[in-house]
């Protein structure tokens, strides 16, 4: 299962279509954290950083706080350039630019981590 956490509905729908398989969409970090607390552990998370409410970095910190969620791979999907930041300690395995990404890049991550 893949989580897409993005407050842009159109972007989230594009990500769902590119991923294939079972995908859960959340428009905010609190809803995603709630789902994880209820026992839904995704194989991969596509995470927007600029969210309404707690941002993506707050979400990453929450994931890193627990043994069972700290190792979930996360792909940052943002219009801002975070590629030069080392966020591997938070489980970040890649970065996708909202302006430049193509469906194949999304599918490649989905196959690698949730395939």
Secondary structure in CASP SS format (residue, H / E / C, confidence):
PFRMAT SS
TARGET T0000
AUTHOR 0000-0000-0000
METHOD secondary structure of the structure
MODEL  1
X C 1.00
X E 1.00
X E 1.00
X E 1.00
X E 1.00
X C 1.00
X C 1.00
X C 1.00
X H 1.00
X H 1.00
X H 1.00
X H 1.00
X H 1.00
X H 1.00
X H 1.00
X H 1.00
X H 1.00
X H 1.00
X H 1.00
X C 1.00
X C 1.00
X C 1.00
X E 1.00
X E 1.00
X E 1.00
X E 1.00
X C 1.00
X C 1.00
X H 1.00
X H 1.00
X H 1.00
X H 1.00
X H 1.00
X H 1.00
X H 1.00
X H 1.00
X H 1.00
X C 1.00
X C 1.00
X C 1.00
X C 1.00
X C 1.00
X C 1.00
X E 1.00
X E 1.00
X E 1.00
X E 1.00
X C 1.00
X C 1.00
X C 1.00
X C 1.00
X C 1.00
X C 1.00
X C 1.00
X C 1.00
X H 1.00
X H 1.00
X H 1.00
X H 1.00
X H 1.00
X H 1.00
X H 1.00
X H 1.00
X H 1.00
X C 1.00
X C 1.00
X H 1.00
X H 1.00
X H 1.00
X H 1.00
X C 1.00
X C 1.00
X E 1.00
X E 1.00
X E 1.00
X E 1.00
X E 1.00
X E 1.00
X C 1.00
X C 1.00
X C 1.00
X C 1.00
X C 1.00
X C 1.00
X C 1.00
X C 1.00
X C 1.00
X H 1.00
X H 1.00
X H 1.00
X C 1.00
X E 1.00
X E 1.00
X E 1.00
X E 1.00
X E 1.00
X E 1.00
X C 1.00
X C 1.00
X C 1.00
X C 1.00
X C 1.00
X H 1.00
X H 1.00
X H 1.00
X H 1.00
X H 1.00
X H 1.00
X H 1.00
X H 1.00
X H 1.00
X H 1.00
X H 1.00
X H 1.00
X C 1.00
END
